[in-house]
Every structure is written in structure tokens, then in C-alpha cells.
Amino acid sequence: MSAIHVLSDLLINQISAGEVVERPAAALKELLENSLDAGAYDIGVQLASGGIKLIKVSDNGHGVGKDDLPLALARHATSKIATLDDLERIASLGFRGEALASIAAVSTLTLTSRTRDSKHAWSIAAEGGAVSEPKPAAHDPGTSVEVNDLYFNTPARRKFLKSEATEYAHCDEVFKRIALARPDAAFRLQHNGRAQWHLKAQDTAERISAVLGDELAAAAIPVDAHGTGLRLTGLVGLPAAARGARDAQYCFVNGRYVRDKVLAHALRQAYQDVLHHDRHPAYVLFLELDPARVDVNVHPSKSEVRFRDSQAIHQFVFHAVMRALAGPVAAEKIGIPAQEFANMQTEGDNHTAAPAAGARSPAVGAPRHHGLGLRTAQAPAFYDVLFARTGATQETFTQPSGEVPPLAETGAEIPALGYALAQLRGIYILAQNQHGLVIVDMHAAHERIVYEKLKTQLDADRIVMQPLLIPVVFNAQRIDVATAEEHAETLAKIGFEIAALSPTSLAVRGVPVALKDADAGELARDVLAEIREFGASRVLIERQNELLSTMACHTAVRANRMLSVPEMNALLREMEATERSGQCNHGRPTWHQISLAELDRLFMRGK
């Protein structure tokens, strides 16, 4: 007797159900996708007990004819693909032809459908895989699929289901993903007889607000980028609206919700300069491309894809989102009026010097520092001293008047962040501009300024070293001494000269000019630790920004350091000329605007 035998169709379908229909939410996803593939634009969902007792999806799609009803419940029977070429250019959401058969194998399923040119509907039922003959039924044009008692005949699978509330939460999430993917369609959802969602057909922004809330939409900026055969649209949240969990991150590829490592990494990279590592951005993004450039036949759940050219996709998404976060809409959202941002762009373009012969151009997407079109006096020498400009010395420092320019002066152009008034507890700068009161976190702001300067200098291979008149000597571990000797060239590239004095001591003889006021010993220890842990090549390529962020944090003005009014104004002007100055390197806001209207309401003026 042969030890090998052919499995029954029922057992095959039940095995398949373990992959395709792992829980009620997976069945709901398959049914909703079938409705959309059928051209439906009005879809209703009814659930009971989190989808365990009942899942019913009704639509107004083109329907299924009587003769096709038995095939609809057969394995690997589909109207969506016919050849290998079709498989390699899938434009529909479903294509495997196994979802309905798998669901029918582990439930009691009824499929009722009517095509638009039929006089009446037909219905077919399946229980545990046994399929009935089609019979007449009453139904509007479209299709209804009713799934009862999921996993009734596979108790081992059913016991792995969670509570009703948990299973409903998963169904609700699937419903939201499908609704976000197709804002042009209307969706309704009931659970245990109670209405949960009623979404009308609307545009993308309205659908995002309806599903994820007005708060997210108000704190997000639009993305609309085009590339060669690529388009990215949607909304990305501002760094200040980041969340503690990844509960508002939605990526769609050709209308299909996906979880993809390439896209996730590109988005993390786009936010890395403006987001604290413990926070997660919110976004709803739609990537459109030729179906031949993406393989969706990767996993039975169809939630994973594989791009034919993943590097090109990564760079396109990364640059599109990074430009949006640094663009005029983002600037206006954090309080910089559009005209002032335009002035920043114009002035930056007009004053950008051509690179010297042989100099390496900044990397694509590297930040460019733009200046505001300010009609103000020439920056005094203290400005150079405070921000360590090359060639500035203490001898050139002269204390200018601390008087705040009058805002009402005729013809005066008021800078975006206004003029400093005072310092609060050695932490915050209080300034006035034409809108009202500006509060600046001086450490966070200065950290961003120094960080962006270091990035620009490193991109141009010109981090200038400041030799120390008296070298800073400190005790070090032997591994640090070995790291300093082995990676002297890397250290020089980022502006350091560190020499070994003994097996357990190092001398810092030079630091980047922008960091000359930092604690050289502590700074050197952190830089050596970064190189030792990740290696010189990774530090200069993959972890370049993390290293520069550490360096900037060491030199930024500290809390409880008292600044003069001119020094505070100097910091404000430097912020206006620095890209992404609205957030520090860790994603915290650097300044906040309080309007005169808000102040009037606070003091009940006019009431």
C-alpha cells in the first residue's frame, strides 16, 4: 500500500485557510477586496461577536452570474488573471482565487449575487466545504457574502482566536485600511447591530480626517511627488505631532495596504533629523507605479510586496517626504508665513556661492541653509564669537546696544522670530514679533543650528579644525587609545586631532571650529565610542547624522547660561537662516508662537 496519498479538497482548503484566513479580520479583508475588484462603490459590513459569529459584506458591484457561482467557491478559480503575464502585472487586489474557497471550508457561507443585466439574483451556500446548487434569491444588483460561525469545524484553530473585543479591533483596523485606500467609495460598518462607521464617498484629505481624526489632518502636510513612472501622494505628520506608537502609519502601493521594509526605512530616514527616537511619525501615503515594477505575489495575505528596483523606490520616497517636511507648507504650519519662507528661499538662492573648483558637491537632499530677506544692520562681531565663525576673535568683539528695535517703526521689516525681550530662568528666550510672543528653547535651537552647520560642512568635506592652544589630556581606556590611533584619518575628516600620550591617556589637540567651546574630553570620549561601536565607515555613512547630533549637543548653549539681548537676537537670526530649525535633532520643538489674540483671550481683553 502506498504511503503517499492525495489530500481531499476539503482538507486542502482547510490548510489554505490557516494561511489566508488566520482570523476574522483576514476574512473581512478578502471580502472587501473582492467587492472593490468587482467595481463596487457602496459597501456595507455587518459583524457579530467580533466577526466570529457573523461577517456579512454587501456591495453594489457588477455581481456574479448563476453559472459562475459554483466556480466562485472553487479553489484557484478567478476572473482576475489568466496567464503568467497577468501574474506579473497584477492590477487587482485579489488574484489567487482561493480566499472564498478557504473561508467556505471553515464556516457556513452563503453567497448571493445579481448581475446588473439579470432580472433576479441567485444564491449558493457552503457548509464545511460542501457546496449546494444555485437557487433563485432576492437581491439588488451586486453581491452579498455572509460568513457564519468561522472555524466551527476546526476547533483547534478556533481556540486560538482572542476575545470578541480583540477580534473586532482587528476587523476595525482592516476596515479603516480599506476605507483609506478607496475614498471614492462609501463604506458602512455595524457590529452587534450598532453602527460604528458611516463614510460617504469623499476626497482623500476628507477621508483621512474622517478615519484618523481632524487632529492628525490639521498637523499634517500634503505630499505630491512625481518621478519616472512613480507618484507619491498623501499626508505626512509634522514632527511635533509624532506619537508614542506606530498606530497611524499607512502605506498603500497601487491601492493595496502593505507593510514593506523598504518604504518603512525610507520614511524613518526622512524623519531622522527632526524626530525623537522614541516617537513615531504619522502618515498616510499612496505610492503609484507600473504593476510590473512590483511583485505582490509574495505572501498569501498579500500585505507584503517586493519591488523590482527597491533602491530607486527608497530614494524617491525618502526625498519626496524630506522635501515636504522642509517645504513652505511645513514652514507655515509651524508659524512661518508663506511670504517669509519665500524670502528665505530667494535670499538663499541669491547668496549661494558656487563651489570651488574640485570641491565635492553636497549630497542630493543635503540641507541648504537659506537666509531671510532682512533689512537689518550688519551682524556685529559678537555674532561671530557666539557661533564660532572662522576668523572671529575676542579682540573684534564690541558690545552693541541691547535696545530692542521698535516694532512699530515705519518701514521696518520685522524678522519671523522677532526681537528678544528677555530670558526666562536661563532656559527660554522671550521675543516679540508682528504676531505676538515667541518663546524659544535656546539649547534646542542652538543644537539644531550647530548640527546643520556640521552636516553641511561634512557634505562639502570641509569641517574646519580649531587647534587648541593647550591640549586637553584625559584618562582613557586602552580600547579608546587603540581606536584613536587606528582611525586618525576618520577623526581628522570630522575635525578632530586626538593623539595617544600613553597606553591609558589621550590628548585632544584639535576640535571642529563650531565645537571649540565644548568640553573637549567628553566630546572626544563620545566620538571614539561611536567609532568603536559602529566602525569608521558606518559612522561616516549610515550613522553620520547620529554622530553629528552627539557633537552638536555637546556645544549647544546650556540651560542656566545667561545671554545678553544681542546674543539672544543673534540666536534668533541664526534660527531663521537654518533649515528645519523648528525642531531640534531629537524632534522636540525649538520655539512656539503665542498670538496677540491668544494673549487677549487669556486676559479677557475686549470682554
C-alpha positions in Angstrom: 0.0 0.0 0.0 1.4 3.4 -1.0 2.4 5.7 1.9 1.7 8.8 -0.3 -1.9 9.8 -1.0 -3.7 12.8 -2.4 -5.3 15.1 0.1 -9.0 15.7 -0.1 -10.2 19.1 -1.4 -11.8 19.9 2.0 -8.5 19.3 3.8 -6.6 21.3 1.2 -8.9 24.2 1.7 -8.7 24.0 5.5 -4.9 24.0 5.3 -5.1 27.0 3.0 -7.5 28.7 5.4 -4.8 28.6 8.0 -2.7 30.9 5.9 -5.3 33.1 4.2 -7.9 33.3 7.0 -5.9 33.4 10.2 -8.7 35.4 12.0 -12.0 37.1 11.2 -10.2 40.3 10.1 -8.4 38.4 7.4 -11.7 37.0 6.0 -13.1 40.5 6.1 -10.2 41.9 4.2 -10.6 39.3 1.4 -14.3 40.0 1.1 -13.8 43.8 1.0 -11.1 43.5 -1.7 -13.4 41.2 -3.7 -16.1 43.9 -3.6 -13.7 46.6 -4.7 -12.4 44.4 -7.5 -16.0 44.0 -8.6 -16.3 47.7 -9.2 -18.4 48.4 -6.0 -18.6 52.0 -4.7 -21.1 51.4 -1.9 -20.2 48.7 0.6 -21.9 47.6 3.8 -20.3 45.4 6.5 -22.1 43.6 9.4 -20.2 41.9 12.2 -21.3 39.9 15.2 -19.0 38.8 18.1 -16.0 40.4 16.5 -16.6 38.6 13.3 -16.5 35.1 14.8 -20.3 34.6 14.7 -21.0 36.7 11.6 -19.2 38.6 8.8 -21.5 39.9 6.1 -20.3 42.2 3.2 -22.8 43.6 0.8 -21.9 45.7 -2.3 -23.2 47.2 -5.5 -20.6 45.7 -7.8 -21.1 44.0 -11.1 -22.2 40.8 -9.5 -21.7 37.1 -10.3 -23.8 35.1 -12.8 -25.6 31.9 -12.0 -23.1 29.7 -13.9 -20.1 31.3 -12.2 -21.4 30.9 -8.6 -20.0 27.3 -8.1 -16.7 28.4 -9.6 -16.6 31.4 -7.2 -16.2 28.9 -4.3 -13.8 26.6 -6.1 -10.0 26.7 -5.4 -7.8 28.6 -7.7 -10.7 29.8 -9.8 -10.6 33.6 -10.6 -11.6 36.1 -13.2 -8.6 38.4 -12.5 -5.7 36.6 -14.0 -5.3 34.0 -16.8 -1.6 33.9 -17.8 1.8 34.3 -16.3 2.0 37.8 -17.9 -1.1 38.7 -15.9 0.5 37.4 -12.7 3.5 39.7 -13.3 1.3 42.8 -13.9 -1.4 42.4 -11.2 -3.6 45.5 -11.0 -6.4 43.9 -8.9 -6.4 43.5 -5.1 -7.2 39.8 -5.3 -5.8 37.3 -7.8 -5.1 33.9 -6.1 -8.7 32.5 -6.4 -8.5 30.8 -3.0 -10.0 33.2 -0.5 -13.7 32.3 -0.8 -12.9 28.5 -1.0 -10.7 28.8 2.1 -13.4 30.7 4.0 -16.1 28.3 2.9 -14.1 25.3 4.2 -14.1 26.6 7.8 -17.5 28.3 8.0 -21.1 28.3 6.9 -21.1 30.6 3.9 -23.8 32.0 1.7 -23.1 33.9 -1.5 -26.0 35.8 -3.1 -25.4 37.8 -6.2 -27.2 39.5 -9.1 -25.5 41.0 -12.2 -26.7 44.3 -13.5 -28.5 42.9 -16.5 -30.2 40.0 -14.6 -33.9 40.1 -13.6 -33.2 38.4 -10.3 -30.4 37.1 -8.1 -29.0 33.6 -7.4 -27.7 32.2 -4.2 -25.3 29.4 -3.3 -24.4 28.0 0.1 -21.4 26.1 1.5 -21.0 24.4 4.9 -17.7 23.0 5.8 -16.7 22.8 2.1 -19.9 21.1 0.9 -21.4 23.4 -1.8 -25.1 23.5 -2.7 -26.7 24.1 -6.1 -27.6 27.7 -7.0 -31.1 28.7 -6.3 -33.1 31.9 -7.0 -33.0 34.7 -4.5 -34.0 38.3 -4.0 -31.1 40.8 -4.1 -30.3 44.2 -5.6 -27.6 44.3 -8.3 -24.4 43.4 -6.6 -23.2 40.7 -4.2 -23.6 39.7 -0.5 -21.3 37.2 1.2 -22.5 36.0 4.6 -20.0 34.0 6.7 -21.3 32.4 9.9 -19.5 30.5 12.7 -16.0 30.9 11.5 -13.9 27.8 12.3 -16.9 25.8 13.6 -15.4 22.6 12.2 -11.8 23.2 13.2 -11.9 23.7 17.0 -8.1 23.7 17.3 -8.0 26.8 15.1 -10.9 28.4 16.8 -9.4 28.2 20.3 -6.5 30.4 19.1 -8.9 33.3 18.4 -8.9 36.1 21.0 -11.7 37.8 22.8 -14.6 39.3 20.9 -13.2 42.8 21.6 -9.8 41.9 20.3 -11.1 40.3 17.2 -13.4 43.3 16.5 -10.4 45.7 16.9 -8.5 43.8 14.2 -11.6 43.9 11.9 -12.0 47.6 12.6 -8.4 48.2 11.6 -8.8 46.3 8.4 -12.0 48.3 7.6 -10.1 51.6 8.2 -7.2 50.5 5.9 -9.6 49.6 3.1 -11.6 52.8 3.6 -8.4 54.9 3.4 -7.3 53.1 0.3 -10.6 53.9 -1.6 -12.0 57.3 -0.5 -14.1 57.4 -3.7 -16.3 54.5 -2.3 -18.8 54.7 0.6 -18.5 52.3 3.5 -20.7 51.3 6.4 -19.9 49.1 9.4 -22.2 47.6 12.0 -21.1 45.5 15.0 -23.6 43.6 17.0 -26.3 45.6 15.4 -24.8 49.0 16.3 -23.5 51.4 13.7 -19.7 52.0 14.0 -18.8 53.7 10.8 -20.7 55.5 8.0 -18.3 57.0 5.5 -19.6 58.7 2.4 -17.6 59.0 -0.9 -15.1 61.9 -0.4 -11.7 63.2 -1.4 -8.5 61.8 0.2 -8.0 64.5 2.7 -11.6 64.3 3.9 -11.4 60.5 4.2 -8.1 60.7 6.2 -9.8 63.2 8.6 -12.9 61.0 8.9 -11.0 57.9 9.6 -8.0 59.1 11.6 -9.4 62.3 13.1 -9.2 66.1 12.4 -6.3 66.4 14.8 -4.0 64.4 12.6 -5.1 66.1 9.4 -4.5 69.5 11.0 -1.0 68.6 12.0 0.0 67.1 8.6 1.3 68.4 5.3 0.5 67.1 1.8 2.9 65.2 -0.3 2.6 65.1 -4.1 5.8 64.0 -5.8 6.3 62.6 -9.3 9.2 60.6 -10.6 9.9 58.4 -13.6 6.8 56.2 -13.6 6.3 56.9 -9.9 3.9 59.1 -7.9 3.7 59.6 -4.2 0.7 61.4 -2.7 -0.9 61.6 0.8 -0.2 63.3 4.1 2.7 63.2 6.4 2.5 64.4 10.0 4.7 67.1 11.4 7.4 66.0 13.8 5.6 67.9 16.6 2.5 65.6 16.1 4.6 62.4 16.4 3.1 59.6 18.5 4.4 57.1 21.0 3.3 54.2 18.9 3.1 53.3 15.2 -0.7 53.4 15.2 -1.1 55.9 12.4 1.2 54.7 9.7 -0.4 53.6 6.5 1.4 52.9 3.2 -0.5 51.9 0.1 1.0 50.6 -3.1 -1.3 50.8 -6.1 -4.2 50.9 -3.7 -3.1 47.9 -1.6 -2.2 48.4 2.1 1.3 47.0 2.6 3.9 46.5 5.3 7.2 47.0 3.5 10.7 47.3 4.9 11.9 49.5 2.0 9.2 52.0 2.5 9.4 51.9 6.3 13.2 52.5 6.2 12.8 55.4 3.7 10.3 57.1 5.9 12.4 56.7 9.0 15.4 58.2 7.2 13.2 61.2 6.0 12.3 61.9 9.7 15.6 61.1 11.3 16.7 64.7 11.6 13.5 66.0 13.1 12.1 63.2 15.3 13.0 61.9 18.7 14.0 58.3 18.6 11.2 57.3 21.0 8.5 58.9 18.8 6.9 57.7 15.6 5.6 59.8 12.7 2.0 59.6 11.4 1.4 59.3 7.7 -1.0 58.1 5.0 0.9 57.7 1.7 -0.1 56.3 -1.6 2.6 55.1 -4.0 1.5 54.5 -7.6 3.7 52.7 -10.1 3.6 50.3 -13.0 2.3 47.0 -11.7 5.2 45.3 -13.5 7.6 47.0 -11.1 6.2 45.4 -8.0 5.6 41.8 -7.1 2.6 41.3 -4.9 2.7 37.5 -5.1 5.0 37.2 -2.1 2.7 36.1 0.8 -0.8 34.6 1.0 -2.0 37.6 2.9 -0.9 39.9 0.1 0.3 42.5 2.6 3.9 42.2 1.6 5.4 43.2 -1.7 8.8 43.1 -3.4 9.9 46.0 -5.6 11.9 45.2 -8.8 14.1 48.2 -8.1 13.9 48.8 -4.3 16.8 51.3 -4.2 15.1 53.6 -6.7 11.8 53.4 -4.7 13.6 54.0 -1.4 15.3 57.2 -2.8 12.1 58.5 -4.4 10.1 58.2 -1.2 12.9 59.4 1.0 13.5 62.6 -0.9 9.7 63.3 -1.5 8.9 63.2 2.2 12.1 65.0 3.2 11.3 67.8 0.8 7.8 68.1 2.1 9.0 68.3 5.7 11.3 71.1 4.7 8.9 72.9 2.3 6.8 76.0 2.6 3.6 74.2 3.8 5.6 72.7 6.7 7.1 76.1 7.5 3.6 77.7 7.5 2.3 75.0 9.8 4.9 75.8 12.4 4.3 79.6 12.2 6.5 80.9 9.3 4.2 82.8 6.9 4.5 81.7 3.2 5.9 85.0 2.1 8.7 84.9 4.7 9.5 81.4 3.7 9.6 82.5 0.0 12.0 85.3 1.1 14.2 82.7 2.8 14.3 80.6 -0.5 15.1 83.7 -2.6 17.8 85.0 -0.4 19.4 81.6 0.0 19.4 81.1 -3.8 20.9 84.6 -4.4 23.7 84.2 -1.8 24.7 80.6 -2.6 28.3 80.7 -3.7 29.4 78.4 -6.5 31.6 75.6 -5.2 35.3 75.9 -5.6 37.0 74.0 -8.4 37.4 70.4 -7.4 35.1 70.6 -4.4 32.6 67.9 -4.0 29.0 69.0 -4.4 26.7 68.4 -1.4 24.9 65.1 -1.5 21.4 65.0 -3.1 18.9 66.1 -0.5 21.5 67.7 1.8 20.1 70.6 3.6 20.7 74.1 2.2 20.8 77.0 4.6 18.7 79.9 3.4 18.7 83.4 4.8 15.7 85.6 5.4 15.4 88.8 3.4 16.0 91.1 6.5 16.7 94.8 6.3 18.7 94.9 9.4 22.1 96.2 10.3 25.2 94.2 9.6 25.8 91.4 12.2 28.1 92.7 15.0 31.2 90.9 16.0 29.6 89.2 18.9 27.6 87.2 16.4 30.8 85.7 15.0 32.1 84.9 18.5 28.9 83.3 19.7 28.6 81.0 16.7 32.4 80.5 16.2 32.7 81.9 12.7 36.1 81.4 11.2 38.4 84.4 11.8 36.4 85.9 14.6 38.4 86.6 17.7 37.6 88.1 21.1 39.6 91.2 20.1 37.0 92.0 17.5 34.1 91.8 19.9 32.3 95.0 20.7 29.2 95.2 22.8 26.4 96.7 20.8 23.3 98.4 22.3 20.9 96.0 23.9 17.9 98.1 22.9 15.1 96.2 21.2 14.2 97.8 17.8 10.6 99.2 17.9 8.1 97.0 16.1 6.0 100.0 15.0 8.9 101.8 13.3 7.8 103.0 9.9 9.3 100.9 7.1 10.9 98.4 9.4 10.8 94.8 8.4 10.2 92.5 11.3 12.1 89.2 11.3 10.0 86.0 11.5 11.1 85.3 15.1 11.1 89.0 16.1 13.4 90.6 18.6 14.4 89.3 22.0 12.9 90.8 25.1 14.3 88.8 28.0 15.5 85.3 29.1 13.3 83.2 31.4 15.2 81.1 34.1 18.2 80.7 31.8 16.3 78.4 29.5 13.9 80.3 27.3 14.2 83.4 25.2 11.1 85.6 25.1 10.8 87.6 21.9 8.1 89.7 20.2 7.2 89.6 16.5 4.4 91.0 14.5 2.1 88.1 15.5 2.7 88.3 19.3 5.0 86.5 21.7 7.7 83.9 20.6 9.1 81.5 23.2 12.4 79.8 22.2 14.2 76.9 23.8 17.7 78.2 23.4 19.5 74.9 23.9 17.3 73.0 21.4 17.5 75.8 18.9 21.3 76.2 19.1 21.7 72.4 18.9 19.9 72.4 15.6 21.9 75.3 14.3 25.3 73.7 15.1 24.1 70.3 13.8 23.0 71.7 10.4 26.3 73.5 10.1 28.3 70.4 10.8 26.2 68.4 8.2 26.8 71.0 5.5 30.5 71.1 6.2 30.9 67.3 6.3 28.9 67.0 3.0 31.4 69.5 1.5 34.5 67.8 3.0 35.4 71.0 4.9 34.9 70.6 8.6 37.5 73.2 9.8 39.7 72.1 12.8 40.4 74.6 15.6 43.9 73.7 17.1 43.8 74.0 20.9 46.4 76.3 22.5 46.6 73.9 25.4 45.8 70.3 24.6 43.1 68.6 26.7 44.5 65.5 28.3 42.3 62.8 29.8 42.5 59.2 31.0 41.1 56.7 28.6 40.6 53.0 28.3 43.1 51.1 26.2 40.4 50.4 23.6 39.8 54.1 23.2 43.6 54.7 22.7 43.7 52.0 20.1 40.6 53.5 18.4 42.2 56.9 18.2 45.4 55.6 16.7 43.6 53.3 14.2 41.1 55.8 13.0 43.1 59.0 13.0 42.1 59.7 9.4 38.4 59.4 10.1 38.8 61.7 13.2 40.6 64.3 11.0 37.8 64.2 8.5 35.3 65.2 11.2 37.6 67.9 12.6 39.5 66.2 15.4 43.1 65.6 16.2 43.5 63.1 19.1 46.9 61.7 20.0 48.0 59.0 22.3 50.2 60.0 25.2 50.4 56.7 26.8 48.5 53.3 26.8 45.9 54.9 29.0 45.8 58.6 28.2 44.8 60.7 25.2 45.3 64.4 24.3 42.8 66.3 22.2 44.8 68.8 20.2 42.1 70.0 17.8 38.3 70.1 17.6 35.9 71.4 14.9 35.7 75.1 15.0 32.0 75.0 15.6 32.6 72.9 18.8 35.6 74.8 20.2 33.6 75.8 23.3 32.6 72.2 24.2 34.2 70.0 26.8 36.8 68.5 24.5 37.5 65.5 26.7 33.8 64.4 27.0 33.3 65.2 23.3 36.3 63.0 22.3 35.1 60.1 24.5 31.6 60.1 22.8 33.1 60.3 19.3 35.5 57.5 20.0 32.7 55.4 21.5 30.6 55.9 18.4 33.5 54.9 16.1 34.4 51.9 18.2 30.9 50.6 18.3 29.9 51.0 14.7 33.1 51.3 12.8 34.6 54.2 10.9 32.8 53.5 7.6 29.4 53.1 9.1 29.9 56.3 11.2 30.6 58.3 8.1 27.8 56.8 6.0 25.0 55.2 7.9 25.4 56.9 11.3 26.8 60.2 10.2 23.8 62.2 11.4 23.7 60.4 14.8 27.4 61.3 15.3 26.9 64.9 14.3 23.9 65.2 16.6 26.0 64.0 19.5 28.7 66.5 18.7 26.2 69.4 18.4 24.6 68.5 21.7 28.0 69.0 23.4 28.4 72.6 22.2 24.9 74.0 22.3 24.2 76.7 24.9 23.3 75.1 28.2 20.4 75.8 30.5 21.1 78.5 33.1 23.6 80.2 30.9 22.6 83.9 30.8 22.7 85.6 27.4 22.7 89.2 26.6 19.9 90.7 24.5 22.3 91.0 21.4 23.3 87.3 21.9 19.6 86.3 22.1 18.9 88.3 18.9 21.9 86.6 17.2 20.4 83.2 18.1 17.0 84.2 16.6 18.6 85.4 13.4 20.6 82.2 13.0 17.5 80.1 13.6 15.8 82.0 10.7 18.7 81.1 8.4 18.7 77.4 9.4 16.7 74.8 7.7 14.4 72.6 9.9 15.1 74.9 12.9 11.5 74.3 14.1 12.7 71.1 15.8 15.9 70.1 17.5 17.9 67.0 16.4 15.7 64.8 18.7 12.4 66.0 17.3 11.4 68.4 20.1 10.1 71.8 19.1 12.5 74.7 19.4 10.0 77.6 19.5 6.4 78.3 20.0 4.3 81.3 18.8 1.6 82.8 21.1 -0.5 85.3 19.1 -1.8 88.6 20.4 -5.4 87.2 20.1 -4.5 84.3 22.4 -3.0 86.7 24.9 -6.1 88.9 24.7 -8.3 85.9 25.4 -6.1 84.9 28.3 -6.5 88.4 29.9 -10.2 88.7 28.7 -9.4 91.9 26.9 -12.4 93.3 25.0 -14.9 91.5 27.1 
